[in-house]
Amino acid sequence: MTTSFSGKKALVCGASQGIGWSTAQILADQGAQVTLLARTEERLKTLVNELNGSGHSYLAVDLHDTEALTKALQNQSNDFDILILNAGGPKGGSLLEAKDEEYLESFRTHILANATLVKSIAPHMKSKNYGRIVHIISTSVKAVIPNLGVSNTIRGAVANWSKTLSMELAPFGITVNNVLPGYTKTPRLEKLITATASRLGQSESEVSQMWKDKVPSLRFAEPEEVAHAVVFLASEVAGYINGVNLPVDGGRTPSL
Ligand SMILES: NC(=O)c1ccc[n+]([C@@H]2O[C@H](COP(=O)([O-])OP(=O)(O)OC[C@H]3O[C@@H](n4cnc5c(N)ncnc54)[C@H](OP(=O)(O)O)[C@@H]3O)[C@@H](O)[C@H]2O)c1
């Protein structure tokens, strides 16, 4: 099996930390020219120099700001072979407490941003009859997670958008797949543990242990373990895998 990315250009969204950053590192290690996208320019400036290889760049833009994203994409060539769609997770909380604005905000960041990116990048992929689009979503696509009302709602919509897109783009040699992470050791998970510990009046280590006990593998994932699945789906050899949801969750999701 070859997973060399030599000669391939990749745009990795949500690339300044966590799963996105791990994905960018592995792609660069394997020869891809990587563009990192996130909001925090200072961090991207530093990180782009930490990637192996040459020709890497960054794009500092807020995926929630559709107008800024459109403008940023108009100012560059968008000749990417690989697009990794990823951003911070939508806000938690119950549906009855969710404000209208929370739905609209996450719709912009997770659906309109994806649509804007794909409209800019798919024409190049089509012209080459080759492309790989991978979404990093959540296992809530398969089994909803309590107290993540708006998030569950948007994640389901993103997965359906993605499946529809996979059918539209398949005739052009482009695949669209979703990776669904379980508990993964990233800054996001740390924040969730802290917030849950405070809500339940427990210590952070008690919350961590409670969550690990829910995973058949009895541990959290390293970010690289999720990123390797993303990179495989972004590789040439994965060309006949299309429109799937792949949980990388240590076996936690209780459905097929
Ligand atoms: N970690 C887990 O346990 C877990 C479990 C299930 C699902 N997931 C999902 O998997 C995805 C990645 O998770 P993660 O843990 O790696 O997340 P993370 O540590 O929170 O990292 C999110 C990345 O996205 C960027 N980002 C956030 N909002 C953005 C915006 N509006 N525009 C542009 N960039 C934005 C952040 O950088 P800036 O702040 O600089 O913009 C950062 O680079 C998320 O959707 C998360 O909900 C994670």
The ligand as an SDF file (V2000), in Angstrom:
LIG
                    3D

 48 52  0  0  0  0  0  0  0  0999 V2000
  -11.6830   15.8490   20.8440 N   0  0  0  0  0  0  0  0  0  0  0  0
  -12.7400   15.0910   20.9940 C   0  0  0  0  0  0  0  0  0  0  0  0
  -12.8400   14.3320   21.9600 O   0  0  0  0  0  0  0  0  0  0  0  0
  -13.8350   15.1010   19.9490 C   0  0  0  0  0  0  0  0  0  0  0  0
  -14.8680   14.1590   20.0520 C   0  0  0  0  0  0  0  0  0  0  0  0
  -15.8820   14.1720   19.0970 C   0  0  0  0  0  0  0  0  0  0  0  0
  -15.8710   15.1040   18.0850 C   0  0  0  0  0  0  0  0  0  0  0  0
  -14.8560   16.0080   18.0180 N   0  0  0  0  0  0  0  0  0  0  0  0
  -14.9080   16.9930   16.9470 C   0  0  0  0  0  0  0  0  0  0  0  0
  -13.8040   16.8700   16.0770 O   0  0  0  0  0  0  0  0  0  0  0  0
  -13.4410   18.1810   15.5810 C   0  0  0  0  0  0  0  0  0  0  0  0
  -11.9880   18.4640   15.9420 C   0  0  0  0  0  0  0  0  0  0  0  0
  -11.8440   18.2870   17.3330 O   0  0  0  0  0  0  0  0  0  0  0  0
  -10.5910   18.7970   18.1760 P   0  0  0  0  0  0  0  0  0  0  0  0
  -10.7570   18.1690   19.5080 O   0  0  0  0  0  0  0  0  0  0  0  0
   -9.3440   18.6140   17.4080 O   0  0  0  0  0  0  0  0  0  0  0  0
  -10.9650   20.3620   18.2920 O   0  0  0  0  0  0  0  0  0  0  0  0
  -10.1630   21.5730   18.9420 P   0  0  0  0  0  0  0  0  0  0  0  0
   -9.0210   21.0960   19.7650 O   0  0  0  0  0  0  0  0  0  0  0  0
  -11.1870   22.4590   19.5710 O   0  0  0  0  0  0  0  0  0  0  0  0
   -9.5550   22.3210   17.6540 O   0  0  0  0  0  0  0  0  0  0  0  0
  -10.4240   23.0010   16.7810 C   0  0  0  0  0  0  0  0  0  0  0  0
   -9.6240   23.6760   15.6810 C   0  0  0  0  0  0  0  0  0  0  0  0
  -10.5380   24.3960   14.8470 O   0  0  0  0  0  0  0  0  0  0  0  0
  -10.1600   25.7800   14.7870 C   0  0  0  0  0  0  0  0  0  0  0  0
  -11.4130   26.5430   14.7410 N   0  0  0  0  0  0  0  0  0  0  0  0
  -12.3950   26.5680   15.6750 C   0  0  0  0  0  0  0  0  0  0  0  0
  -13.3860   27.3830   15.2770 N   0  0  0  0  0  0  0  0  0  0  0  0
  -13.0170   27.8890   14.0780 C   0  0  0  0  0  0  0  0  0  0  0  0
  -13.6020   28.8310   13.1830 C   0  0  0  0  0  0  0  0  0  0  0  0
  -14.7880   29.3940   13.4460 N   0  0  0  0  0  0  0  0  0  0  0  0
  -12.9400   29.1360   12.0460 N   0  0  0  0  0  0  0  0  0  0  0  0
  -11.7330   28.5850   11.7750 C   0  0  0  0  0  0  0  0  0  0  0  0
  -11.1290   27.6730   12.5730 N   0  0  0  0  0  0  0  0  0  0  0  0
  -11.7700   27.3600   13.7170 C   0  0  0  0  0  0  0  0  0  0  0  0
   -9.3340   26.0220   16.0530 C   0  0  0  0  0  0  0  0  0  0  0  0
   -8.3680   27.0460   15.8940 O   0  0  0  0  0  0  0  0  0  0  0  0
   -8.6630   28.6150   16.2240 P   0  0  0  0  0  0  0  0  0  0  0  0
   -9.2860   28.6440   17.5790 O   0  0  0  0  0  0  0  0  0  0  0  0
   -7.3190   29.2570   16.1350 O   0  0  0  0  0  0  0  0  0  0  0  0
   -9.5740   29.0910   15.1390 O   0  0  0  0  0  0  0  0  0  0  0  0
   -8.6030   24.6770   16.1680 C   0  0  0  0  0  0  0  0  0  0  0  0
   -7.4910   24.6570   15.3070 O   0  0  0  0  0  0  0  0  0  0  0  0
  -14.4210   19.1670   16.2550 C   0  0  0  0  0  0  0  0  0  0  0  0
  -15.5220   19.3980   15.4230 O   0  0  0  0  0  0  0  0  0  0  0  0
  -14.8510   18.4070   17.4910 C   0  0  0  0  0  0  0  0  0  0  0  0
  -16.0870   18.8240   17.9840 O   0  0  0  0  0  0  0  0  0  0  0  0
  -13.8230   16.0270   18.9110 C   0  0  0  0  0  0  0  0  0  0  0  0
  1  2  1  0
  2  3  2  0
  2  4  1  0
  4  5  1  0
  4 48  2  0
  5  6  2  0
  6  7  1  0
  7  8  2  0
  8  9  1  0
  8 48  1  0
  9 10  1  0
  9 46  1  0
 10 11  1  0
 11 12  1  0
 11 44  1  0
 12 13  1  0
 13 14  1  0
 14 15  2  0
 14 16  1  0
 14 17  1  0
 17 18  1  0
 18 19  2  0
 18 20  1  0
 18 21  1  0
 21 22  1  0
 22 23  1  0
 23 24  1  0
 23 42  1  0
 24 25  1  0
 25 26  1  0
 25 36  1  0
 26 27  1  0
 26 35  1  0
 27 28  2  0
 28 29  1  0
 29 30  1  0
 29 35  2  0
 30 31  1  0
 30 32  2  0
 32 33  1  0
 33 34  2  0
 34 35  1  0
 36 37  1  0
 36 42  1  0
 37 38  1  0
 38 39  2  0
 38 40  1  0
 38 41  1  0
 42 43  1  0
 44 45  1  0
 44 46  1  0
 46 47  1  0
M  CHG  2   8   1  16  -1
M  END
$$$$
